[in-house]
Amino acid sequence: MKALFTNLTILQRFVALFILLVVIPVIFMDWIVSRNVAEITERQVGSALVKWVESSHVTIDRTIMHMEDTMNQIMLTTEIQQMLDIPTSSSYERVRRFTKLDDMLLKQASSRVAYSFFMPDTESLYSFVPTLDIQTKGIYYSTHLDALPWYKNAYKAQGRGVLSVIHQFGDNPTDIETLVMVKQMNSISNGRTPAAGYLIASGLEKVLASDLDPVNVAKDGELLILDSNNMVISTTSSFRIGHIFELPDYISSSAKGFYSITAGGERWLYAIHQSKESGTKLLYKTPMESILGDHAVIQQLVYYSMMGYFLLLLLLGTYFMRSIIRPISRLARHTRSYEPGKPLGLAHYPQRTKDELEILNNNFMDMTARLNDTIRDKYVLEIKQKEAELAILHSQINPHLLYNTLESINWRMTQEGNEESAEMVRDLSLIMRIGLSRGKTLITIDEELMHAEAYIRLQLKRYEYDFKVNWLIQEEARKCFIPKVVLQPLIENAIVHGVKRMDSDGELTISVKIVIDTIIIAVEDNGYRIKDVRPIMDIMEGKNKNAGYGIRNVHKRLQLHFGEQYGLAYSLREEGGVRAQLTIPFTQSLEDNGGGNEHV
């Protein structure tokens, strides 16, 4: 084998190595991936669907809890409590109470939910009330409540809301079923009387369907709400309310998870979550083909693309190998004749694309030219550095003229009675004075806070904002040093992206506190809640370079001054809004930071 490989030409060796080291390993890896990709995809999609189903189930539980709270409020109304009291012997009083309660229940109803009230009437005192066969909602009296289909479960629940599927009230020749919540209730004044009445909210399948309406995760997928007996209690495109959905026993006993099921000759992916609060299950079922079908097409496309790529790579490799094996004596002559700083006394050869050696020759000449340019640029930069030092000296003189001019304008406005404009000029003068700081890079936290206060006052007056500002400053931290103008970009972001349009409801909190050997400075707002601060962290870490220059600049400046363990971080506030937090060392002298008050 070794002798056979030795007798091959360089080009033949390249082709053999390409097949052995590239084509065969890639095809083998593709074969392994193809065998496991379906299982991996199923596991990843299943896990994602379980999390999604779990979060959707939280919304459904909140809807059910809200409905039970609404029913509790109805049960405490005067109209319904009067009906629960000992029945009056006056026919007029019975009709009056009935009418008031009927009007109240009608007002509480919505386009999707109707409320009905059931009471026992063993003495037939309310025989004038329409029966279940006539009216679809309202007040009902019955001599045998225990014969109604929902009575047993509601009685056992002892006042807790119970979900049941029953036939719609009124004329219902097609046996249309509806989802209801039943609550047993007693009279407040006569609480010893058990089961004084039952309040029923019907049409809940429409409410739950509205929570599930925006769902469209995969083609042919379907979301079902089941009760503890696997009965469908939500309206779907394939199943009616009251249908018993068949589930394997090992799924029925599980709280949540995803399963691959074969039913009707087709494979399905089930993602299920069971709620302890409402006793319901949320099941999402989708054909496995909807998940893996597109993947198979893409896999086939990748396979053919890979074969084409291998062929193209082999052709290009053969082309370049023919150019590499030519003599390189011309390039060696050029390297011997070059001296840094002096022009290369050789001509630039015409570019011929088939000659690899001429490309290397021309690139070497370009490299020597760039090296000579670098030497000249270094000399020019040394001169510009001297000029920059002179410019810094001038910049330390010119601001005094600007400060004095602003103070004169402030004094003139004060004399003329224009106090608000005078305060804005004074704040602007303070911002510029602290911002320049005579060329210093580090200032005290007290000076930085003065700069931030002046900036906020200018923003409040300039745009007529009405948000509140809270200052929580630990006095011992005021004398510590910090890079100048690091709070202003954070405050500007909190105003623009947080409290800008909240008027008097907006609130900024700037806090400074000492924690062991560090100082924590936080800028918090109660603005609109965002879901994730990861995009902000990507900006700060330089992953997104098209936005957020201000906060990225603050983060890098802190790390350059104090080290990689310090800097800026963003997080969400539990009560709403965003928190920007600066962490710096406890530094009360410039020597603690190794100087750091140099001119810039």
SEGUDO-72456 format. One record per residue (C-alpha): residue number from 1; x, y, z. Coordinates in pm, 1 decimal. Each point is the difference from the previous one (the first is absolute). Example, Ala and Ser with C-alpha at 12.3 -4.5 7.8 and 13.67 -1.06 7.14 Angstrom:
<sites>
 num     east    north       up
   1   1230.0   -450.0    780.0
   2    137.0    344.0    -66.0
</sites>
This chain:
<sites>
 num     east    north       up
   1      0.0      0.0      0.0
   2    284.3    238.9     87.5
   3    182.9    -77.4   -327.4
   4   -318.2     55.5   -198.3
   5    -58.0    339.2    168.3
   6    365.4     99.8    -59.1
   7    -24.8    -65.3   -373.6
   8   -295.3    239.9    -37.5
   9     42.7    351.9   -126.4
  10    -66.9    297.2    229.2
  11   -335.4     62.6   -167.0
  12    -96.2   -368.7     37.2
  13    102.5      8.2    366.2
  14   -217.7    305.2     54.7
  15   -305.2   -173.0   -152.6
  16     58.3   -316.2    207.0
  17     41.1    194.0    324.8
  18   -306.6    211.1    -79.4
  19   -213.5   -312.7    -40.6
  20    143.5   -169.1    312.6
  21      0.1    302.4    234.8
  22   -298.9    200.9   -125.6
  23   -251.8   -191.3   -212.3
  24    -12.1   -329.9    190.7
  25    -10.4    155.9    355.4
  26   -273.2    247.5    -99.1
  27   -214.7   -271.0   -160.7
  28     44.8   -220.3    308.4
  29    -98.2    282.3    235.7
  30   -300.3     82.1   -216.8
  31   -111.2   -362.8     24.8
  32     24.8      7.5    380.5
  33   -182.5    333.9     24.1
  34   -275.4   -124.0   -231.6
  35    -66.1   -293.0    230.6
  36    -34.3    217.6    310.5
  37   -141.0    324.9   -133.1
  38   -364.0   -113.5     22.4
  39     35.3    -94.2    366.0
  40    187.9    319.2     84.6
  41   -253.7    216.5   -182.3
  42   -288.4   -179.4    169.5
  43    159.7     50.3    342.4
  44     76.4    368.6    -57.3
  45   -340.7     80.9   -148.6
  46   -173.0   -203.0    270.8
  47    182.3    183.6    279.5
  48    -81.4    336.3   -156.6
  49   -366.0    -96.1    -41.9
  50    -24.7   -114.6    363.2
  51    130.9    336.6    120.7
  52   -237.5    180.8   -234.1
  53   -296.8   -213.7    110.3
  54     90.6     61.0    364.8
  55      6.1    378.5    -48.8
  56   -328.9    -15.3   -194.5
  57   -154.0   -204.0    281.1
  58     87.9    277.9    245.4
  59   -213.8    237.6   -209.2
  60   -290.5   -245.8      5.2
  61     29.1    -45.4    377.9
  62     -7.3    375.7     45.2
  63   -317.8     18.9   -207.8
  64   -164.3   -272.1    210.2
  65    108.5    168.4    325.3
  66   -129.3    335.0   -127.9
  67   -335.6   -159.7    -79.5
  68    -20.8   -150.9    350.0
  69     85.2    339.3    155.2
  70   -273.3    162.5   -208.4
  71   -249.4   -258.1    120.7
  72    107.2     62.0    361.5
  73    -71.9    369.6    -45.7
  74   -344.4    -76.0   -146.4
  75    -76.5   -228.8    294.0
  76     60.7    287.6    243.1
  77   -242.8    240.2   -170.5
  78   -310.9    118.4    186.0
  79   -236.7   -139.9   -261.7
  80    125.2   -355.7     23.7
  81     27.8      2.5    380.2
  82   -360.8    112.6     27.5
  83   -104.7   -302.2   -204.3
  84    199.0   -227.7    232.8
  85   -180.4    128.4    310.9
  86   -303.6   -177.5    138.4
  87   -270.6     21.5   -270.4
  88   -263.2    258.5     62.5
  89   -369.5    -87.6     -0.3
  90    -80.4    307.4   -208.6
  91    -44.5    -73.5   -371.6
  92     82.1    361.5    -79.5
  93    326.9    -18.6    194.3
  94     97.9   -325.0   -174.3
  95    -62.7    155.8   -341.9
  96    192.5    314.2     97.8
  97    302.5   -198.1    117.4
  98    -12.7   -220.3   -307.8
  99    -11.9    302.1   -234.2
 100    292.2    177.7    170.1
 101    218.4   -309.9     -7.7
 102    -92.7    -75.0   -360.9
 103     94.5    356.6   -104.4
 104    329.6    -21.7    189.8
 105     95.9   -332.6   -163.0
 106    -87.2    142.6   -341.3
 107    229.4    298.0     58.4
 108    286.5   -223.4    117.4
 109    -21.2   -213.4   -318.3
 110    224.6     66.9   -299.3
 111     -5.7    -98.9   -365.0
 112    164.9   -332.4     86.8
 113    -93.3    -76.3    364.5
 114   -350.1    -24.0    148.7
 115    -82.9    -40.7    370.8
 116   -283.4   -215.8    138.2
 117   -116.8    -55.7    354.9
 118   -159.4   -324.4    129.1
 119   -194.7    -24.0    328.9
 120   -203.9   -277.5    161.7
 121   -375.7     63.3      5.5
 122   -160.4   -287.4    186.3
 123   -316.6    202.7     70.4
 124    -44.0    119.4   -360.8
 125      0.2    366.4    106.6
 126    165.8    102.9   -327.4
 127   -208.8   -193.3   -246.8
 128    -26.8    313.3   -215.5
 129    370.4    -26.7    -95.0
 130     68.5   -152.6   -347.8
 131    156.1   -346.3     -7.0
 132    328.0   -118.9   -152.0
 133   -176.9    -97.7   -320.9
 134   -113.3    358.2    -65.3
 135    266.6    251.4     99.8
 136    372.9    -26.1    -78.2
 137    123.4    192.4    305.1
 138   -127.1    168.4    313.7
 139   -157.8   -133.8    321.6
 140   -126.8   -355.6     35.5
 141   -188.2   -174.9    281.0
 142    -21.6   -374.0     34.6
 143   -154.0   -241.0    247.6
 144    274.3   -255.2    -72.8
 145    336.8    173.5    -41.6
 146    180.9   -324.8     80.9
 147   -130.6   -145.8   -327.9
 148    191.3    252.4   -211.2
 149    319.8   -137.5   -164.6
 150    237.3    253.1    154.4
 151   -141.3    -15.2    355.0
 152    208.5   -285.7    142.8
 153    342.6    146.1    -87.2
 154   -100.6    353.2    106.1
 155   -133.2   -125.6    333.2
 156    324.1   -188.2     73.0
 157    209.4    306.5    -87.5
 158   -162.3    194.1    292.2
 159     24.7    344.8   -153.4
 160    293.1    -43.4   -238.8
 161    -61.6     57.4   -369.8
 162    -53.6   -322.9   -193.6
 163     31.3    -29.7   -380.3
 164   -264.2   -218.0   -166.0
 165   -123.4    -71.3   -352.4
 166   -380.8     13.0    -20.3
 167   -272.3     50.4   -259.1
 168    -78.6    362.0    -76.8
 169   -307.0    137.8    180.9
 170   -314.7     79.3   -193.9
 171   -125.0   -160.3   -321.2
 172    290.3   -227.0   -102.8
 173   -122.2   -258.8   -252.8
 174    352.3    -74.9   -132.5
 175    142.9    -64.4    348.3
 176    259.0    278.4    -19.1
 177    231.1    -20.6    299.6
 178    173.5    283.4    182.3
 179    269.9     38.5    266.6
 180   -122.0    146.8    329.9
 181    142.8     84.1    341.1
 182   -227.6    -85.2    294.0
 183     41.9    140.3    353.1
 184   -204.5   -100.2    299.9
 185    -90.0    295.3    221.2
 186   -162.5     68.3    337.0
 187   -174.6    302.3    143.9
 188    220.4    237.1    198.2
 189   -276.4     66.5    254.3
 190   -104.0   -363.7     18.1
 191    327.6   -178.6    -62.4
 192   -107.3   -314.0    184.9
 193   -234.7    -88.1   -285.1
 194    204.0   -228.3   -234.9
 195    -19.6     32.0   -376.4
 196   -228.5    302.9      1.0
 197     60.6     48.4   -371.7
 198    229.3    -61.8   -295.9
 199    150.5    263.6   -228.8
 200     91.0   -117.1   -352.8
 201    209.4    180.4   -263.7
 202    -61.1   -154.2   -343.9
 203    174.9     45.9   -335.1
 204    352.7    -31.7    146.2
 205    113.4   -194.8   -306.8
 206    -16.6    328.5   -192.8
 207    214.8    174.9    260.8
 208    263.2   -276.1     -4.6
 209    -10.9    -12.5   -381.0
 210     90.6    370.9    -10.7
 211    311.7    -76.0    206.3
 212     99.5   -271.4   -249.3
 213   -103.7    181.2   -318.8
 214    340.5    155.0    -92.7
 215    172.5   -336.5     20.9
 216    147.8   -122.2   -327.8
 217    328.3   -176.6     69.3
 218     13.2   -271.4   -264.2
 219   -205.7   -106.3   -296.7
 220   -291.6   -230.1     95.4
 221     72.9     51.9    371.6
 222   -286.3     20.8    250.2
 223    -26.3    113.7    361.7
 224   -248.2   -170.3    234.9
 225   -111.4     74.1    355.5
 226    -96.5   -317.3    189.3
 227   -146.5    -50.6    344.9
 228    119.2   -261.8    250.3
 229   -196.2   -269.0   -190.9
 230    158.8     97.6   -336.4
 231   -323.4    159.2   -118.9
 232     42.5    278.4   -257.2
 233   -124.8    328.6    153.6
 234    108.1    244.0   -271.2
 235   -123.9     60.1   -352.6
 236    235.9   -142.6   -264.6
 237    -14.6    -67.5   -371.2
 238     -0.9   -380.2     42.9
 239   -159.1    -75.0    335.8
 240   -327.7    107.0    153.7
 241    -47.9     92.6    364.0
 242    -61.2   -308.9    211.8
 243    205.5   -232.0   -221.6
 244    220.6   -241.9    196.5
 245    352.0     23.4   -136.9
 246    177.3   -335.3     21.7
 247    343.5     23.9    162.3
 248    233.6   -281.4    105.7
 249      8.0    -61.6    375.5
 250    363.1    106.2     35.0
 251    -88.8    341.8   -148.2
 252   -311.3     49.0    210.2
 253    197.8    -39.6    321.5
 254    272.2    244.9   -102.2
 255      7.7    367.5     98.2
 256    177.7    113.9   -314.7
 257    218.9   -125.9   -282.7
 258      4.8    -85.8   -368.7
 259    -68.2   -336.7   -160.9
 260     14.2   -160.5   -343.4
 261   -330.0   -180.8    -63.6
 262   -111.3   -213.8   -291.6
 263   -374.1     30.6    -60.2
 264   -204.1    -72.4   -312.9
 265    309.9   -108.6   -190.3
 266    165.5    339.9     54.1
 267    265.8    116.3    244.5
 268    -91.5    293.6    226.6
 269    193.6    214.5    245.4
 270   -192.9     74.7    320.1
 271    112.8    277.1    237.2
 272   -202.5      1.0    321.7
 273    -13.0    198.6    324.1
 274   -228.7    -62.3    298.4
 275   -103.8    281.1    236.8
 276    -45.5    -70.0    368.7
 277   -192.3    324.4     48.9
 278   -280.6    -63.7   -249.8
 279     34.6   -379.6    -38.0
 280     11.7     37.8   -378.7
 281    243.5   -128.5   -263.3
 282    125.2    199.6   -297.6
 283     93.6   -226.6   -292.3
 284    162.2    106.3   -324.7
 285     -3.8   -266.7   -274.0
 286    171.3     34.9   -334.7
 287     92.8   -249.0   -272.8
 288    364.2   -103.3     10.8
 289     13.6     56.9   -374.5
 290    -65.6    370.8     55.5
 291    316.1     13.2    213.1
 292    232.7   -229.2   -193.9
 293   -138.7     36.1   -354.7
 294    172.7    330.3    -77.4
 295    316.4   -128.1    163.6
 296     17.3   -297.4   -238.9
 297    -28.3    231.5   -300.3
 298    272.0    226.8    137.4
 299    222.4   -297.8     76.7
 300    -28.3   -119.9   -359.0
 301     79.2    349.8   -127.2
 302    307.2     13.8    225.6
 303    113.9   -338.1   -129.6
 304     -4.8    106.4   -365.6
 305    155.5    337.5     85.1
 306    280.9   -179.3    185.2
 307     73.1   -220.2   -298.1
 308     15.5    302.6   -229.7
 309    222.9    178.3    248.4
 310    240.5   -295.4     14.0
 311     26.4     -4.4   -379.4
 312     61.1    374.7    -16.8
 313    257.4    -18.5    281.2
 314    184.1   -279.4   -175.4
 315     18.5    197.5   -326.2
 316    121.6    315.2    173.3
 317    255.3   -195.8    204.4
 318    142.1   -156.0   -312.4
 319     25.5    343.2   -161.3
 320    188.2    154.2    292.7
 321    231.5   -297.8     46.5
 322    130.4     43.8   -351.8
 323     97.4    358.1     82.6
 324    161.2    -76.0    336.1
 325    256.4   -247.8   -133.3
 326    172.8    254.7   -229.3
 327    345.1    147.7     85.6
 328     18.1    280.8    256.9
 329    348.5    136.4    -79.2
 330   -136.3    341.4   -100.9
 331   -159.1     48.3    342.2
 332    324.7   -101.0    175.2
 333    190.5    265.5   -202.0
 334   -245.8    265.7    108.5
 335     34.6    -89.0    368.5
 336    381.3     35.4    -17.6
 337    -13.7    341.4   -167.5
 338   -238.0    168.8    242.9
 339    112.0    242.5    276.1
 340   -266.3    146.5    235.4
 341    -67.8    365.4    -67.2
 342    142.3     -0.9   -352.3
 343   -201.7    -43.5   -320.7
 344     17.0   -343.5   -158.4
 345    186.4     31.4   -329.2
 346   -215.7   -252.0   -186.7
 347   -285.7     38.7   -243.7
 348   -357.4   -109.1     74.9
 349    -72.4   -293.0   -229.7
 350   -319.1     -7.8   -205.7
 351   -266.5   -209.3    175.8
 352    -57.3   -331.2   -177.7
 353   -260.3   -204.4    182.1
 354    152.8   -339.1    -90.8
 355    342.5     81.4    146.6
 356     -1.4    -54.0    379.1
 357    361.9    110.9     34.9
 358    -67.8    342.4   -151.4
 359   -284.6     50.1    247.9
 360    237.4    -75.6    289.0
 361    260.3    231.2   -152.2
 362   -242.8    290.8    -31.1
 363   -136.7    -58.9    351.5
 364    352.8     12.2    141.1
 365     61.7    332.0   -176.8
 366   -327.8    133.9    143.7
 367    105.2   -116.9    344.8
 368    332.4    182.5    -20.9
 369   -180.8    313.1   -114.4
 370   -236.8    -20.5    300.0
 371    295.1    -50.1    233.5
 372    166.6    311.3   -138.0
 373   -328.2    189.1     41.3
 374    -18.5   -118.4    361.3
 375    346.3    135.1     71.1
 376    -95.4    337.1   -147.9
 377   -334.9      0.0    186.9
 378    179.9    -59.1    329.7
 379    210.9    308.0    -61.2
 380   -310.5    203.4    -87.6
 381   -185.0   -126.3    310.1
 382    282.9    112.8    226.1
 383    -35.3    350.6   -142.1
 384   -380.3     -9.0     38.1
 385     35.4   -114.3    360.0
 386    200.3    311.9     79.6
 387   -266.3    209.9   -170.0
 388   -272.8   -177.2    200.8
 389    178.4     83.0    324.6
 390      3.3    368.5   -100.2
 391   -370.5    -21.9    -89.7
 392    -76.3   -141.3    346.7
 393    175.5    296.4    158.6
 394   -214.3    234.1   -209.9
 395   -318.8   -196.0     88.5
 396     75.7     60.7    368.8
 397      0.6    373.5    -63.6
 398   -297.9     36.6   -235.9
 399   -262.3   -155.2    234.6
 400     59.8    278.5    252.4
 401   -116.9    249.9   -260.1
 402   -309.0   -215.5    -64.9
 403    -76.3    -39.1    373.0
 404     35.2    373.6     62.3
 405   -222.6     77.7   -298.9
 406   -270.6   -239.3    122.9
 407     19.8    151.7    349.3
 408    -42.2    346.9   -151.7
 409   -306.6   -118.4   -195.3
 410   -138.3   -158.3    316.9
 411     52.4    323.7    197.1
 412   -162.5    207.0   -277.4
 413   -306.9   -233.2    -14.9
 414    -32.6     11.8    378.8
 415      4.9    379.0     -6.2
 416   -268.0      3.0   -268.8
 417   -221.3   -239.1    202.4
 418     28.4   -299.1   -235.2
 419     71.5   -246.1    282.9
 420    -88.6   -323.5   -186.9
 421    232.9     75.0   -293.9
 422    268.0    111.3    244.9
 423    -23.7   -335.9    180.0
 424     32.6   -185.9   -332.1
 425    312.9    201.4    -88.3
 426    141.0    -67.1    345.6
 427    -66.2   -375.4    -35.1
 428    160.7      1.0   -347.8
 429    305.7    175.9    140.5
 430     19.7   -260.6    278.9
 431    -28.0   -290.4   -247.6
 432    275.6    139.2   -223.2
 433    227.7     84.8    292.3
 434    -25.9   -347.2    154.7
 435      6.4   -168.9   -342.9
 436    333.5    163.6    -89.1
 437    137.7    -10.2    356.9
 438    326.6    164.4   -111.7
 439     98.8   -311.0   -193.5
 440    -45.5   -240.8    292.6
 441   -138.1   -348.7    -66.3
 442    -99.5    -73.3    361.7
 443   -221.6    221.9    213.9
 444   -177.7    -53.8    332.2
 445   -340.4   -166.9     12.4
 446   -132.0    323.9    151.9
 447    106.1    192.2   -312.5
 448   -147.7   -269.4   -224.8
 449   -330.7     22.6    189.8
 450      2.0    380.5    -43.9
 451     48.3    -57.2   -373.2
 452   -292.2   -251.2     -6.4
 453   -229.9    233.2    199.3
 454     70.4    288.1   -237.5
 455    -65.8   -224.6   -302.5
 456   -335.1   -118.2    142.9
 457   -107.5    355.9     77.5
 458     79.6    102.8   -356.8
 459   -201.4   -293.3   -138.9
 460   -298.4     78.3    222.7
 461     -3.3    363.9   -111.8
 462     90.4    -58.7   -363.2
 463   -266.7   -262.1    -78.4
 464   -242.1     83.6    283.2
 465     18.2   -354.0    138.9
 466   -186.4    -72.9    322.9
 467    167.3   -314.0    137.0
 468    125.9    -34.2    358.3
 469    364.7    -38.3    100.9
 470    113.7   -175.1    319.8
 471    358.2     40.3    129.4
 472    121.7   -269.3    242.8
 473    363.7     93.1     68.4
 474    224.4   -139.3    271.7
 475    198.9    298.6    118.4
 476    326.6   -195.9     55.3
 477     12.9    -75.4   -372.4
 478     -9.8    361.1   -122.1
 479    378.9     48.3     34.7
 480     87.9   -310.1   -199.2
 481    126.4     32.0   -356.4
 482   -172.8   -104.9   -320.6
 483     58.6     62.8   -374.3
 484   -182.1    317.7    -97.2
 485   -328.8      8.4   -195.7
 486   -102.6   -364.9     50.3
 487   -340.8     63.5    157.7
 488   -134.5    234.4   -271.1
 489    -28.9   -268.4   -276.9
 490   -178.1   -237.3    242.1
 491   -243.5    271.1    113.3
 492    -63.8    101.4   -362.1
 493    -88.4   -362.4    -92.6
 494   -228.9    -29.4    304.3
 495   -183.6    317.5   -104.7
 496    -26.4    -70.8   -373.3
 497    -80.2   -373.9     22.3
 498   -171.3     -8.8    340.0
 499   -188.8    296.9    147.0
 500    -13.1    242.3   -292.0
 501   -372.1    -41.4    -69.4
 502   -117.9    -93.0    349.1
 503    -54.5    358.7    121.6
 504    -34.9     13.5    379.6
 505     -8.8   -381.8     24.6
 506    363.0    -20.4   -108.6
 507    265.0    -39.8    266.5
 508    381.1     -7.0     -7.3
 509    207.4   -121.6    294.5
 510    374.2     73.2     21.0
 511    169.5   -181.3    288.8
 512    359.8    -19.9    123.2
 513    105.9   -239.7    275.3
 514    316.9   -163.8    130.3
 515      7.3   -381.8      4.0
 516    318.4   -129.2    170.5
 517    284.0    119.6   -230.2
 518   -218.4    108.2   -290.7
 519   -243.3    277.8    -81.0
 520   -331.2    -85.5   -167.5
 521   -161.6    279.6   -202.6
 522   -344.5    -77.1   -145.3
 523   -224.6    191.9   -240.3
 524   -352.1   -149.9      7.5
 525   -321.5     85.6   -179.1
 526   -355.1   -131.8     30.7
 527    -61.2     20.6   -372.2
 528   -163.8   -247.2   -232.4
 529     94.6   -359.1     78.8
 530    226.1   -174.1   -249.9
 531     32.5   -377.2    -23.9
 532    377.2    -34.3    -18.9
 533    309.6    216.2     56.9
 534    219.6   -228.5   -209.9
 535    -12.5    235.8   -303.9
 536    127.6    280.6    226.4
 537    281.6   -222.1    128.0
 538     90.1    -91.4   -361.9
 539     34.4    372.5    -77.6
 540    217.0     53.4    305.4
 541    225.0   -298.1    -83.3
 542     46.3    122.1   -358.7
 543   -200.6   -277.8   -166.9
 544   -236.9    260.3   -150.1
 545    217.0    289.4   -118.2
 546   -276.2    192.2   -176.5
 547   -161.5    136.8    317.2
 548     64.7     97.8    360.9
 549    339.4    169.1    -37.2
 550    -58.1    196.1    323.0
 551    -48.1   -295.0    237.1
 552    276.3   -201.1   -173.4
 553    235.2    295.7     50.1
 554    -90.9     19.8    370.7
 555     60.0   -375.1     49.8
 556    340.4      2.7   -174.5
 557    117.0    313.8    183.9
 558    -75.9   -156.2    337.4
 559    186.1   -319.7    -91.9
 560    300.7    193.9   -133.9
 561     24.1    198.9    326.3
 562    -73.5   -271.3    257.5
 563     26.3   -344.4   -165.1
 564   -215.2   -264.2   -168.2
 565   -189.6    -86.0    323.4
 566   -162.4    344.0      4.7
 567   -235.5    168.0   -246.0
 568   -363.3     41.4    -98.5
 569   -283.1   -256.5     16.4
 570   -372.6     12.8    -81.1
 571   -283.9   -193.8    167.3
 572   -379.8      5.2     24.3
 573   -172.9    138.2    310.2
 574   -259.7   -226.3    162.3
 575   -239.5    292.4     32.6
 576     46.6     98.6   -367.0
 577    260.8    196.9   -188.8
 578    375.1    -40.1    -48.6
 579    298.1     36.9    231.7
 580    342.3    114.8   -127.6
 581    267.8    -76.6    260.7
 582    359.9    127.5     14.6
 583    253.7   -187.5    213.2
 584    328.5    178.3     84.0
 585    262.5    -45.9    273.4
 586     -6.5    207.3    319.7
 587    262.1    261.7    -99.0
 588     43.3    314.1    213.5
 589    331.4    116.5   -144.4
 590    155.1     15.9   -344.0
 591    298.7   -202.8    125.5
 592   -236.3   -292.9     72.4
 593    -69.6    -11.1   -371.8
 594    356.9     39.9   -110.1
 595    -34.8    367.9    -88.1
 596   -277.4      3.7   -254.6
 597    -44.0    379.0     -3.6
 598    204.9     45.0   -312.6
 599   -106.3    236.7   -276.8
 600   -183.8   -132.8   -301.3
</sites>
